[in-house]
Amino acid sequence: MLDLSIIIVNYNVKHHLRECLQSIYRSTKRASFEITVVDNNSTDGSVDMVKSEFPEVKLIENCQNFGFAKANNQALKENKGRYVLLLNPDTVVLPNALDRMVEFMDENPRTGALGCKLLYPDGSLQPSCRSFPTLITAFFENTGLEKLFLRNRIMGRHRIGHWDYNDIREVDQPMGSALMVRREAITQVGLMDEQFHMYYEDVDWCFRIKKRGWKIYFIPLAQIIHYGGQSAWPNMPKMKIQRYKSRHKFFRKHYGILSEWIVRQMDLFGLILKTLYRTAIISVNSMNGNNHDKEYSRGSREILKDYYAVIRRFWEIWI
């Protein structure tokens, strides 16, 4: 039986996908594996690239963008590895990372899911684990207290800001960018919930895995470079709205209708605070002759446009 089934959901990131696939073959020596690429109707030549350069890779071609959860489920129904790795296409697997993850899962049979250390392209740490979201963590996030006191064990709890990611630790939710899951855990909890078109499907999956008594761990010795958000950049306001919608679905599913309503109001309040903050920055910097401040101010204006677009859409949908 294969050790590992690797699933990569791709959408218009051909060059990253090529680099990702090359890195898997280059860095994985001990674990046996198969790779499935699920392409969500890319228009950048991704499918032709996989067919011509990686004929051994299983390829599922979708006629439309089905989202992250449904695309992963398509492959999960077909793959047979003892472990499954959800891997973003904008990643580079560093030497022995997947071998080490498989070894950890073999040595710790109660581990249902496993995350590894993610790095930015410059080699710096990319925080990749969080505690499950609650109304308390949503309050700290939307009031700005989480950002101000990120290293505080209470107000920074959701992002685990006090942790340096240098030790093996039991966690709630590693990012779905590189998430390894035990086949038995999937059999117990089921596939990813397709009501989450994009975002929070990995949070929901980890929540269900933990609820069934499995442990979820992070290990630092397995390392993967993650560029982050490459397929989402072209339409950031739409992606932000999708993130909020998925977040609210998560609260409704696991905490009830009242919790969903409360977190909606907190999220709108948080968006308004962020908009006021950016507006203040622009106002101050418009009177400042420093070139750096002017550049920062121009960036703030672009972000501010996104915030306005999100608030308008937020208001149309939920208010």
N, C-alpha and C positions, 0 to 999 in steps of 0.2 A: 504494500500500500504506500502511496506517495506520502511524504512528510508534509508537504505544503502546497496548497493551491493559492496562487497569487491572482488577485482580481484588480484590474486597473480600469476605472471608468474614465473615458477620455472625451473631451469636447474642445476641439480647435486649439490644441497645444502640441502640434506635431513634433516640433523640435525638442520640447521637453520630454515627450513620450519616447522618442528615439533614445535620448540620453538615459532615461530611466531604465528602459529595457536593456540597454548595453550594460548598465551598472549592475543589474541583477545577475546577468550571466558572468560578469567579471568578478563579482565579489562573493558569490555563493558557491562553496566548494563541497561541503559535507552533506547538506540537506538535499534530498531529492524534491523536485518541484515541477509544477506546471504553471503556465501563465495564461490567463484569459484577459483579453482586452475587450471591453464593451464600449463601442463607440456610439455616442449619442448624436448621430447625424452631423458630424463635423463637415466643414466645407473647405478645410485647409489642406486636404490631401493626406490626412492621417491614416485612413484606411488603406490607400494604395501603398503608403510607406511600410505599414506593418506587413502587408501581403508580400512585398518585394524583398524587404530586408530581414524579416523575422517570420519565415513561413511556418516554423514550428509552433508559433504562438496561436492559440485558439482565438478566433475573432468573431464577435457578435456585432452585426451591423444593424443599428436601429434606424428606422425611417423618420424618427423625430427625437427630440430631447426628452427622454422619459424621467430625467432626474436621477439623483444619486442612489436613492434607496431601491427603486425598481430596477435600475441597471445592475446593481450589485446582486439583487435577488435572481436575476436572469442567470448569472454565472453560478451563484450559490446552489441552484437547483441541479446544475450539471457537474460541478466539481466534486472530487472524492477524496481530497487530501485529509490527513488527520487533523491538520490545522488549516485555517483560512487566513490570508493576509489581505486586508483592504489597503491598497496603496495608491496614493495620488500619482498622476502622471508627471507632475512637476516636482519630482523627487529624484535624488541620486543616492543609491544604496552604497554605503561605505563598506570596506572589507570586513567580512565575517558577520555583518549585522544580523542577517537572517539566520545564519547557522547558530548564533548565540541565542536568538529568540526561540528557535526550535528546541535547543538544548534546555533552556530554562523551563519551557512548557513540559518537556519530558521529565524533568527532575521535580516538578511541582504539579502533581496531578489534580489538585483542587483549584488550579488557576484556570479560570474560564476565558480571560482575555488579558492581553499584554500590550503595553506601549513601550516605545524606545525613546532615546534622546534624539530630538530633532534640532537641527542646526540651520541657521541662516546661511546663505551662500558665502558670507565672509567668515564663517566658522564660529560665530557667536551663538549663544544659546537661544533657542526658540522655545519659550514656555509652552508646554503641550499637554499639561494635565490640569484638570479642574475638579472641584467638588461639584456635586449635583446642584443645579440651581434651585433656590427656594425664594419665598417672598422676602426673607431677610436679606439674602445676597442681592436680590433685585433692587431693594431699597438702597443698599450701600452703593451699588453700581450707578443707579440713576441720580443719586444726590451728589455724586463725585467723591464720596467718602472713601470708596474702594481705591480710587486712583491716588488720593492724598495719603492714605495709610495702607498702601499695598502690602507692606511687610508685617502689618498687624495681624495676629492670628485670628482675630474676629472679623474685622472689616475687610481684610484681604483674603478671607478664607476661600472664596469661590475660585480665585486665580492662584491660590497657594503661594502668595508673593514672598513668604518668608523662606521658601525652600530653594536650594541651589541645584537640584537635579543631579546630585553626585552620589546618591545612594539608592539601593534597591528599596522600594517603598510600595505598600499597598495604597491604591488610589481609587477614586470613583470613576473618572472618565478620561482616558487618554484620547487625544484627537484622532478622528477617523482617517487622517492623512496617512497613518501607518499603524494599523490596529490589527493584531493577530488574535484570532478567536478559536477556541477548541471546538471541534466538530460536535462532541457530545453536548456542549452548552447550546449550540445552535439547534440541535435536535430538541432540546428541552424548551427553549424559549421561543423558537420560531425564527423566521426570517426578519429582515428589517421591515419596519412599518412604512408602507408606501404612502400613507397620508402625509408624511414629511417629504415633500418633493425635493427640497434641498435645505440643508442645515438641520441640526438636532436629531437626525436619524441615528447618528452614532451615540448621542447622549441617551436617547430612548433605549437603544439596544443595550448599552452598558447598564442602564438602570434596571432593565429586566433581567439581565444576567446576574447582577448582584442580588436582586430580589429572590432569585432561585437558589441562593446560597453559595454561588461561585465567588472566588476571589479575583480581583483585578490588580495587576502589578505594573510597575514601571521599572525598567532596568537601564542603567546608564551606559553600559559597555557596548550595547548595540546602538549604532548611530547612523542617522539618515539626514541628508541635506534636503530641506524643503523650501522651495521658492515661495510658495504661498499665494493663493488667490488668482492664479494666472488667467483662468477662464472666466473669472467674475469681473475683472477690471473694466472691460468695455461698458458695463452697465451697472455701475455701483448703486445708484438709487434703487433700482429694481431688486438688486441682490440684498440690500439692507431691508427693504420691505419684506422680502421672502424670509429673511432671518427672523424678523419680528413675528411674522405669521407662524413660522414653525415653533418659535419659542412659546407663543400663546397656546398652540395645539398641545405642546408638551405639558404645560401647566394644567390645561383642561383634562388631559388624559390621566395624569398621575395625581393631581391635587384637587380637581373639581372645578365646577363652573365659577364659583365665587373667587377662587384663587386666580383663575384666568382673567376675570374682570378687573381684579385689583392690579395685576401685573400690567394689563393694558394701560390703565391710568398712570401707573408709575413710569412706564416706558414713554408715554407721551410727555409727561412732565420732564423726564430726563432729556428728551429730544429738544424741548423748548429751552432748557438750561444750556445745553450745548450750543444751540443757535445764538442765544444771547451772549454767551462767552466768546464765540467767534466774531460776532458783530462788534463786541467791545475791542477785541484785538485789532480788527480792521480800522476802527475809529481812531485808536491810539496810534497805530503805525502810519496812518495816512498823514499824521502831523509830524512824523519822525523822518529825518533825512537819511537815516542809515540804510545803505543798500541791502544789508542782510534782512532788516526788518521789512523793507519793501518786498523782497522776494518771499518772505514768510507770509506777508499780508496777501500777496497774490495767490499763494497756495491756500490760505484761509478762505479767500473768496470762492475758490472752486469747491472746497469742502462745504462752505456755507450754502452754495447752490444745491448741493446734494441734500443737505439737511432740510432746506425749504421744500424740495421735491418729496422727500420722505414724509414730512409733516403733512403736506397737502394730501398725499395718498393715504396716510394714516387716518386723517380726519374723514376722508371720503368713505373708507372701509368700516371704521370702528366707532365713529362718534355719531 
